[in-house]
Amino acid sequence: MRTGKLNAEELNKYVFAHIGSFRDEVVLSAALGEDCAAIKTDGFILLSSDPITAQMPNESLGRLAIDVSCNDIAANGGEAIALTLTVIMPTFSREEEIGEIMRGAGERAKELCVDIVGGHTEFSDCVTRPIVSATAVGKAKRLIAKSALSAGDEIYITKVCGIEGTVILAEKYASELTPNERLKANRLAESLSVSAESKILKKYDGVTTMHDVTEGGILGAVAEIALAAGLGAEIFEKEVPVDSVTEKLCSRLDIDPLKLIASGSMMFTGKNLNKAVKELESAGIKSAKIGSITSGKENVLVRRNGKKENFSTEPDKLLSALINGNDKKEKDL
């Protein structure tokens, strides 16, 4: 059993070996003895922090931490420059497992051109599985905040709903998926970043908000932005794109796909967004109009099979299912 930080040799081997410097704005980065990083920029500085607590392979855990933190920056119209990672490991873990996490994080950071500039690693008896928390720093010329939301705005999402949840479940139940379904899940795992759609959407003044869809899924994301603005929304279930693998895995746990954690899908709102939608399509990014923002302080209305139901923010269905052991209630696949 081990507690405490990594030593200098271990940091060099399992952490620093997997990170590099790619940004001109980063003037001081992660190194032995350095207490902080330094970034030089202009315009708006954006900050966001997210922990990853899902049970999944170490490399996937590292990659997801990068995607989720950078997505938050992208959702406000920014570009991630750098981030720090805090990695807390159970006392029974091996040093090499930190290397696996950092290898995944380092590879994804390089793909997104963002620097890992610092953080913290340690073994602790406070956790029973690896926890990775990322804090991202970004910059933006135009800040896209949720306060610009207004009644009449159309609601769109990119790609499909439930991407992150599908990736997590596909790792857990891989043996129950066909080879083709595992391939589709792997492709979804490669689409967890929303940076590409952010670069396109932030150019259009008609885009009033962008939001990375995380816990609570599509419905949770709509409820968050609408209720925070004192507005309502109407969503049409049949308009929300759902992958067949997502449907199968959600059926296994009796989870509503529209309430499944969904990082990797960008929700965006606005009026007269045909040009933005066409540019997304030209870039190979699918999008779908799923509803609209309404006036008044009503809850989000979801229309299913001709009927409507009220929805407000609630705990994520994937987390609830796994914690409460609903995954034991197996269904025929």
ROTIKE-136489 format. One record per atom (N, C-alpha, C): x, y, z. Coordinates in steps of 0.2 Angstrom, whole numbers, plus 2048, in hexadecimal, padded with zeros to 3 digits. Each point is the difference from the previous one (the first is absolute). Layout:
XYZ/...
***
This chain:
8047FA800/7FC806800/804806800/7FF8057FC/8048067FF/7FB806801/803806803/7FD806801/8058057FE/7FD8067FE/8058067FF/8018017F9/8058057FE/8018027FA/8057FC7FC/8018007FA/8057FD7FC/807804801/8057FC800/807803800/8028037FA/806803800/8028047FA/8017FB7FA/8037FA801/8017FC7FB/7FA7FD7FD/7FB7FF804/7F97FD7FE/7FC8067FC/801806802/7FD8057FD/8028017F9/8078007FF/8038007F9/7FE7FA7FC/7FF7FA803/7FF7FA7FC/7F97FF7FE/7FB802805/7F97FE7FF/7FC8077FE/802806802/7FC8067FE/8048047FB/805803801/8038057FC/8027FC7F9/8017FA800/8027FD7F9/7FA8007FC/7FA801802/7FA8007FC/7FD8067FE/803806802/7FE8067FF/8058047FC/7FE8057FC/8048047FC/7FE807800/8038057FC/7FE8077FF/7FF8017F9/7FA8037FF/7FD8017F9/7FE8077FF/7FF804805/7FD806800/805806801/8008057FC/804806801/7FE804806/7FA7FF802/7FE804806/8027FD806/8037FA800/8027FD806/808802801/801804805/807802801/8037FD806/7FD7FD804/8027FC806/7FC7FA801/8037FA7FF/7FC7FA800/8027FB806/7FD7FA800/8017FB805/8077FE800/803800806/8077FE801/8017FF808/8067FC801/8017FF807/802806803/7FD801806/802806804/7FB8077FE/7FD7FF7FB/7FC8067FE/7F9800804/7FE805802/7F9800804/7FA8027FC/8018037FA/7FB8027FC/8028017F9/7FB8007FB/8018027F9/7FF8077FF/8028027FA/7FF8077FE/7FE8007F9/7FB8047FF/7FD8017F9/7FF8077FE/8028027FA/8008077FD/7FB8007FB/7FB804801/7FA8017FB/7FD807800/7FB8007FB/7FC806801/7F87FE7FF/7FC805800/7F97FF800/7FD7FD806/7FB7FB800/7FD7FD806/8047FA802/8017FF806/8037FA803/7FA7FB803/8007FA7FE/7FB7FC802/8037FA804/7FC7FE806/8027FB804/7FB7FB801/8017FA801/7FC7FB801/8037FA803/7FC7FC805/8037FB803/7FB7FA801/8027FA7FE/7FC7FA800/8037FA803/7FD7FC805/8037FA802/7FD7FA7FC/8047FB7FE/7FE7FA7FD/8007FA805/7FA7FD802/8007FB805/7FD7F97FD/7FF8007F9/7FE7FA7FD/8057FA801/7FD7FA800/8047FA800/8017FE7F9/8068017FE/8027FE7F9/8087FF7FF/8027FE7FB/8077FF7FF/804806801/8067FF803/804806802/8018057FA/8027FD7FA/8028057FA/7F98047FE/7FB7FC800/7F98047FF/7FF805805/8017FF806/7FF804805/8048077FF/8067FF7FE/8048067FF/7FE8047FA/7FE7FC7FB/7FD8047FA/7FA803801/7FB7FD804/7FA803801/801807805/805800804/801805804/8028067FC/8047FF7FB/8028067FB/7FA8027FC/7FC7FC7FE/7FA8027FB/7FB804804/7FE7FD806/7FB803804/802807802/806801803/802807802/8018057FA/8037FD7FA/8008057FB/7F98017FD/7FC7FC800/7F98017FD/7FD806804/801801806/7FD805804/8028077FD/8078007FF/8038067FD/7FC8027F9/8007FA7FC/7FD8017F9/7F9802800/7FC7FE806/7F9802800/7FF807801/805804803/7FF807801/8048047FA/8017FD7FB/8038037FA/808801800/8037FC805/807801801/8047FA7FD/807801800/8047FB7FE/8057FE806/8007F9802/8047FE805/8078017FF/804803805/8078017FF/8047FB804/7FE7FF806/8047FC805/7FB7FD805/8037FB804/7FC7FD805/8047FD805/7FE7FF806/8037FC805/7FC7FA802/8037FB802/7FD7FA802/8027FE807/7FB7FE804/8017FD807/7FE7F97FF/8047FB802/7FF7F97FF/8017FD807/7FA7FD803/8007FD806/7FF7F97FF/8057FC803/8007F87FE/7FF7FD807/7FC7FA800/7FF7FC806/8077FD802/8017FF806/8067FD803/8027FA7FD/7FC7FC7FD/8027F97FE/8028017F8/8008067FD/8028017F9/8078007FF/8027FF7FA/8078007FE/8028067FD/807802800/8028067FD/7FF8007F9/8007FA7FD/7FF8007F9/7F98027FE/7FB7FF804/7F98027FF/8008087FF/804803803/8008087FF/8038017F9/8057FC7FF/8028017F9/7FB7FF7FA/7FC7FB801/7FB7FE7FC/7FB8067FF/7FE803806/7FB806800/8048067FC/806801802/8038067FD/8027FE7F8/8017FA7FE/8017FF7F9/7FA8027FC/7FA7FE803/7F98017FD/7FF8087FF/802803806/7FF807801/8048047FB/8077FE800/8058037FC/7FE7FF7F8/7FE7FB7FE/7FE7FE7F9/7FA8057FE/7FB800804/7FA8047FF/802808800/804802805/802807800/8048027FA/8047FC7FD/8048017FA/7FB8017FA/7FB7FB800/7FB8007FA/7FD807800/7FE802806/7FC807801/804806800/8077FF800/805805800/7FF804807/8007FD805/7FF803807/8067FE804/803804804/8067FE805/7FD7FE806/8037FA803/7FF7FE807/806804804/7FE805804/805804803/8027FF807/7FC7FB803/8017FF807/7FB7FC803/8007FF807/7FB7FC803/8037FD806/7FD7FA802/8027FC806/7FE7F97FF/8057FC803/7FE7F9800/8027FD806/7FC7FB803/8017FD806/7FC7FA801/8027FC805/7FC7FA802/7FD801806/7F97FE801/7FD802806/7FB7FB802/7FF7FF806/7FB7FB803/7F9803800/7FF8067FD/7F9803800/7FC7FE7FA/8047FD7FB/7FC7FE7FA/8017F87FF/7FB7FE7FC/8007F87FF/8017FF7F8/8008057FC/8028007F9/8038067FE/8048007FA/8038077FE/7FB8057FF/802806803/7FD8067FE/8048057FD/7FE8037FA/8048057FD/7FC8067FF/802806803/7FD8067FF/8048057FC/7FD8037FB/8048047FB/7FD808801/805804800/7FE807800/8038037F9/7FB8037FC/8038037FA/800807800/8048037FC/8018077FF/7FF8027F8/7FC8047FE/7FF8027F9/8008077FF/7FF8027FA/8008077FE/7FA8017FB/7FD8067FF/7FB8017FC/8008077FE/7FE8027F9/7FF8077FE/7F9802801/7FC7FB7FF/7F8801801/7FE7FB806/7FD803805/7FE7FC805/7F97FE7FF/7FE7F9800/7F97FE7FF/7FD7FE806/7FC804803/7FD7FE807/7F97FE7FF/7FD7FD805/7FA7FD800/7FB806801/802806802/7FB806801/7FD8027FA/8037FE7FA/7FD8037FA/7FA7FC7FD/7FF7FA804/7FA7FC7FE/7F9804800/7FC7FF7FB/7FA804800/7FA7FB7FD/7FA802801/7FA7FC7FE/8008007F8/7FF7FA7FD/8008007F9/8067FD7FD/805800804/8067FC7FE/7FF7F97FE/8037FE7FB/7FF7F97FE/8067FC804/7FF7FA802/8057FC803/8027FA7FC/8078007FF/8037FA7FC/8057FC804/8017FA7FE/8067FD803/8047FD7FA/8077FF802/8047FD7FB/8017F9801/8017FC7FB/8017F9800/7FA7FC803/8017FC805/7FA7FD803/800801807/7FA7FD804/800801807/8037FB804/802801806/8037FB804/8077FD7FE/8048047FD/8077FD7FE/8047FE805/801804805/8057FE806/7FD7FA804/7F9800801/7FD7FA804/8017FA7FC/7FF8007F9/8017FB7FC/8077FD800/805804800/8077FE800/8017FC807/7FE803805/8017FD807/7FD7F9800/7F98007FE/7FD7FA800/8027FA7FC/8038037FA/8037FB7FB/8067FD803/804803804/8067FE803/7FE7FA805/7FA802804/7FE7FB805/7FD7FA7FD/7FC8017FB/7FC7FA7FD/8037FE7F9/8068017FF/8037FE7F9/7FF7F97FE/8007FB805/7FF7F97FE/7F87FF7FD/7FC805802/7F97FF7FE/7FE8047F9/8058037FD/7FF8037FA/8037FC7FA/7FD8017FA/8037FD7FA/8068037FE/8057FD7FC/8068047FD/7FE8067FD/7FB8017FC/7FE8067FD/7FD805805/7FD7FE805/7FE805806/806802803/8057FC802/806802803/8048067FC/8007FE7F9/8038057FC/7FC807800/7FA800800/7FC806800/801803807/8017FD805/801803807/807803800/8057FD7FC/807803800/8008067FC/7FB8007FB/8008067FC/7FD806804/7FB7FE804/7FD805805/805803804/8057FB803/805802804/8058057FD/8008007FA/8058057FC/7FC8077FF/7FA800802/7FC8067FE/7FE804807/8047FF805/7FE803807/802807800/8048037FB/802807800/7FB8047FC/7FE806803/7FC8057FC/8048067FE/8067FF800/8048067FD/7FF8027F9/7FF7FB7FC/7FF8017F9/7FA8047FE/7FA7FE803/7FA8047FF/800807804/804800805/800807803/8048057FC/8057FE7FC/8048047FC/7FB8037FA/7FC7FC7FE/7FB8027FB/7FA804803/7FD7FE805/7FA803803/802807802/806801804/801806803/8018067FB/8017FE7F9/8008067FB/7FA8037FE/7FA7FD802/7F98027FF/7FD804805/7FF8067FF/7FD805805/7F97FD802/7FC7FC7FC/7FA7FE801/8007FA805/8067FD802/8007FB805/800804807/7FB7FE804/7FF804806/8037FC806/8007F9800/8047FC805/8027FA7FD/8067FE803/8027F97FF/8017FC807/7FF7FA800/8007FC806/8027F97FF/8067FE804/8027F97FF/7FB7FC804/7FD7FB7FD/7FB7FC804/8037FB804/800800807/8037FC804/7FB7FC804/801800807/7FB7FC804/7F9803800/7FB7FB800/7F98027FE/7FE7FF7F9/8058007FC/7FF7FF7F9/7FD8067FC/7FD7FE7FA/7FD8067FC/7FA803804/7FC7FD804/7FB803803/802804806/8057FE804/804803805/8038077FE/8037FF7FA/8038067FD/7FB8067FE/7FB7FE7FD/7FB8047FE/7FD804806/7FE7FC805/7FE802806/804805804/8077FF800/805804803/8008077FD/8008007F9/8018077FD/7F9804800/7FA7FC7FF/7FA803800/7FE803807/8007FC805/7FE802806/804805803/8078007FF/805805802/7FE8077FD/7FD8007FA/7FE8067FD/7F9802802/7FC7FC804/7F9802801/7FC7FE7FA/8027FC7FC/7FC7FE7FA/7FE7F9800/7FC7FE7FB/7FE7F9800/8037FD7F9/7FE7FA7FF/8037FD7F9/7FB7FA7FE/8007FE7FA/7FC7FB7FE/8047FC7FB/8017F9802/8047FB7FD/7FB7FB7FD/8027FE7F9/7FC7FA7FD/8057FA800/7FE7FB804/8047FA800/8027FD7FA/7FB8007FB/8017FD7F9/8068047FC/801806802/8058047FC/8077FF803/8017FD806/8067FF803/8047F97FD/8068017FD/8037FA7FD/8037FC806/7FF7F97FF/8027FC805/8047FA7FC/8067FE802/8037FB7FD/7FD7F9802/8007FB7FC/7FD7F9801/8047FD806/807801801/8037FE805/7FE803807/7FF806800/7FD804806/7FA7FD802/7FB7FF7FB/7FA7FD801/8007F9804/8057FC7FD/8007F9803/803801807/805804801/803800807/7FB803805/7FD8057FE/7FB804804/7FA7FB802/7FE7FC7FB/7FB7FB801/8027FB806/8067FE800/8037FC805/7FF802807/801807801/800803806/7F9803802/7FC8007FB/7F9804800/802807801/8048037FC/802807800/7FD8047FA/7FD806801/7FE8047FB/8068037FC/8017FE7FA/8068037FC/800808800/7FB803801/800807800/802803807/8017FB805/802802806/8077FD802/8047FE7FB/8067FC801/8068057FF/805800804/805805800/8038007F9/8028067FD/8008017F9/8068047FD/805801804/8068047FE/8027FD7F9/8018057FB/8027FE7FA/7FB8037FB/7FA802802/7FB8037FD/7FF807802/8008057FB/800807802/7F98027FE/7FC803806/7FA8037FF/8018077FE/7FC8037FB/8018077FF/7F98027FE/7FF807801/7FA8037FF/8018067FC/7FA8037FD/8008067FC/7FB8007FB/8008057FC/7FB8017FB/8038017F9/7FD7FD7FB/8038007F9/8077FE7FF/8007F9802/8077FD801/8017FC7FA/7FD8007FA/8017FC7FB/8078007FD/803806800/8078007FD/8057FC805/7FF801806/8047FD805/7FF7F8800/7FA7FE7FF/7FF7F97FF/8037FD7FA/7FF8047FB/8037FD7F9/808800801/803805803/8077FF801/8027FB804/7FC7FE806/8027FA804/7FF7FA7FB/7FB8007FC/7FF7FA7FC/8067FF7FB/8038067FD/8058007FC/8077FD803/800801807/8067FE804/7FF7F9802/7FA7FD7FE/7FF7F9802/7FD7FF807/7FD805803/7FD800806/7F88017FF/7FD7FA802/7F9800800/7FD804805/7FA8037FF/7FC804805/7F97FF7FF/7FC801805/7F97FF800/7FC805804/7FB8037FD/7FB805804/7FC7FC804/800800807/7FC7FC804/7FA804804/8008067FF/7FB804804/801807800/7FD804804/801807801/7FF803807/802806801/800803806/7F9804801/7FC7FF805/7FA804801/800805805/7FB804800/7FF806805/7FD7FD806/801803806/7FD7FE806/8057FC804/7FE7FF806/8047FC805/7FE7F9801/7FE7FD7FA/7FE7F9801/8067FB7FF/7FF7FA802/8057FB800/8017FE7F8/8057FC7FF/8017FE7F9/7FA7FB7FF/7FD8007FA/7FB7FC7FE/8037FB7FB/7FF7FA801/8027FB7FB/7FA7FC7FD/8008007FA/7FA7FD7FC/8027F97FE/7FC7FB802/8027F97FF/7F97FD7FD/8007FE7FA/7FA7FC7FD/7FA804801/8018077FF/7FA804800/7FE803807/8037FD805/7FF802807/806805802/7FF804805/805804803/8017FF807/806801802/8027FF807/805805803/7FF802806/805805803/8067FD802/8068047FF/8067FD802/804806803/8047FE805/804805803/8077FC802/805804802/8067FD801/7FF7FA806/8047FB7FF/8007FA805/8067FC7FF/8027FC805/8067FC800/8017FC7F9/8068007FE/8027FC7FA/7FD7F9800/7FD7FD7FB/7FD7FA800/8057FA800/8068017FC/8057FB800/8037FF807/802806803/8037FF807/7FB7FD805/7FA8027FF/7FB7FD805/7FF7F97FF/8007FE7FA/7FF7F97FE/8067FB803/8068037FF/8067FC802/801800807/7FE806804/801800807/7FA7FC803/7FA8007FE/7FB7FC803/8007F97FE/8047FE7FB/8007F97FE/7FB7FE7FB/7FD8057FD/7FB7FE7FB/8037FC7FA/8078007FF/8037FC7FB/7FF7F9801/7FE7FE806/7FF7F9801/7F97FD7FE/7FC8057FE/7F97FE7FD/8017FF7F9/8037FB7FE/8027FF7F9/7FA7FE7FC/8008037FA/7FB7FF7FB/8037FC7FA/7FC7FC7FC/8027FD7FA/8038057FB/8067FF7FE/8038047FB/7FF7FD7F9/
***
